[in-house]
Amino acid sequence: MQNAQILFPVNVPGAFDYAVPEDMDLSIGDFVYAPIGKQMKLGVVTGLGPAEEGRELKEIAERKATRPLSPEMIKFIEWTAKYNVASPGQVFRMVLRSYKALDPSPVVSHYMPTGAAPSQLTPSRRAVLREGDPFPARASEIASRAGVSASVVKGLVKVGAMQELALPVDAPFDEPNPDHPGMELTEGQEDAAKELVAQMQLQDFSVSLLDGVTGSGKTEVYFEAVAEALRQSGQVLILVPEIALTQAGMTRFEKRFGVKPAEWHSAAGDAPRRRVWREVAQGRAKLVVGARSALYLPFADLKLIVVDEEHDTSYKQEEGVIYNARDMSIVRAKLSGHAVILASATPSLESLHNARSGKFAHIVLPERPGAAVLPDIGLVDLKENQPEKGDFLSAPLIEAVRAGLAQGDQSMLYLNRRGYAPLIICRSCGEKLKSPDTDSWLVEHRATGRAMCHLTGFSMRMPTLCPNCKAEDSLTAVGPGVERVAEEAARHFPEARIEIFSSDTAGNPNAIRERMDRMAAGEIDILVGTQMVVKGHNFPHLTFVGVVDGDLGLAGGDPRAGERTYQTLVQVAGRAGRAEKPGRALIQTHQPEHEALLALAAGDRELFIGVELAMREMLGLPPFGKLAAVIISGPELKKTESLAKKMVNLAPRAEGIEILGPSEPPIGRLRGAFRRRLFIQAEPGVNLSRYMAVWRAKIRPPAKYKIQIDIDPQSFM
Ligand code: ADP
């Protein structure tokens, strides 16, 4: 007799033991149905062993006839859970994103001509059988293109002129062709590509940091490693920060490999998710492009993961299982023994540190191909160049846009703030409009006439009276958002074609792509955008980028603020000058002496990294030490505070660990829940995940109270 450990996709501490029926042949990774209480639930086998004497266990009911998860995938689930102090069941739930994908695809009737001519060839029948039309097709499709009713198709089946085929609804993906001709690489790109291909040929675990300036052709270079993985008949996963913004990037895959890749994002509908999941699990989808959750797809034979824009914060999932897909991709590669490529123009300090210490291969692309050069970046000291009263654009920015317009070039004005104004204040009583259940100011959106909370999505019609003192017409917009900057730009340049690009104006992926295409085609003169414009677009006629507020990311107690600001501004400025015409960027700032901005202006990354790494080392912050955060939240302030204090009192004593807090985070209240926070700093040798797990197990929060553990936090809100 055997026992099996079964993991269910639920948030409980671990797997449960079951007896394996005599006649059932089980392996690790098999999907099974087993009873939990009165229910039959689907789970996965994570362990097998001899039955223990005298221990009565419930029996597994049924083994599901489907492809099992690989043993590496089981290990990956367990590893993710352990490292991030989550339950393995929660992680398994992230894996099992489509139950239907475990079954074969549903089928649907298609029809095609048999070649036999019907005895009576009426005009409708002739239209249905028209040569050159695509067959097999569904009866409704055939009928509508022939302009007849579907009964004509069925009638043709009866007389033997057409046949019915049951075809899968979820069509397989086309096979990518690694030898489809790509772009001709420059010498520098060729060398970089060779190094990556050589890593691939080792067919072993490796991490390469592809560190290339903006526009240096990193995509073209890593495509060569992708091609090598495909030649080895393996699967490739390319992680991108935001798939909705990558639509233009998708055509590049098509150009290089001749087919569209499979696309994965968690917001996709049931049917596309089911199709991708099944095809990935069967090893038939070879090329997958996806957002972070794609890392938990059950690849049958993964050979390469590329993490594009590896520094991007959207790789961190902040809810449910809190994990960083960039870091977990390295774990996954290690467990299965394959390669990872981290690509970025502004690598995270952690990755740079690992590259320099020899843990990662470091592959550098210092130049843009052809005539393109990096933009020249300048700072505009706002103390010396004050904008007109009530305005936000200084004279140097306006002049630069004007000069561009005169040449027929495009400009971009960057401000990472949606809406018209970030603050609405009453001139009579000083009241600031606040979100009802969250510590966040309401943002005025003039285009829609609403006041919105950007944290929770709460919105209301813009009031005409002050909600506090009831004064009429006293509410004033304070500070700039993209709408206001666009308004100001229109005043300076009434003839220019100005558009706003933010998540409010972008719409669906097709609308985004349409607008980006128009920008690339030169149909927009001035694009005013939020961080949505930063990622992955190439605009050949864009020569000037103006950053409206270079200080925006620097405020607050976030130890990564300098790094983020530096990364974002390099990426924003890097949109300019991607083709023949050189680009230029100007950054408006009140802190021209800040090292991140100085380094930007000097084009000296080393300067910035040197200062930043020295500071991290001094403070014992990552990559020189470990950091975790705990957010304690609940409906009552006093109880939340006392739960946080109790947590601190229960902290196990350990060498090399320091606990800071509890304190009130910048967002002290979110959707009605009060929040308190702890930071835990540990020396490099400490197993911080294990420490946190032991600690967490000592405390059981009352109903409605939550304790969230965040290993290596990226958000300090
Ligand atoms: P990165 O990801 O490094 O910012 P991309 O891969 O997006 O750079 O390339 C930037 C632009 O340069 C793209 O439009 C790309 O098509 C073009 N490009 C890259 N390599 C070459 C090359 N060898 N020859 C011509 N154009 C290139």
Residues whose N, C-alpha, C, O or C-beta is under 5 A from the ligand:
A	BS01	ADP	M183 E184 L185 T186 G212 V213 T214 G215 S216 G217 K218 T219 E220 P369 N538
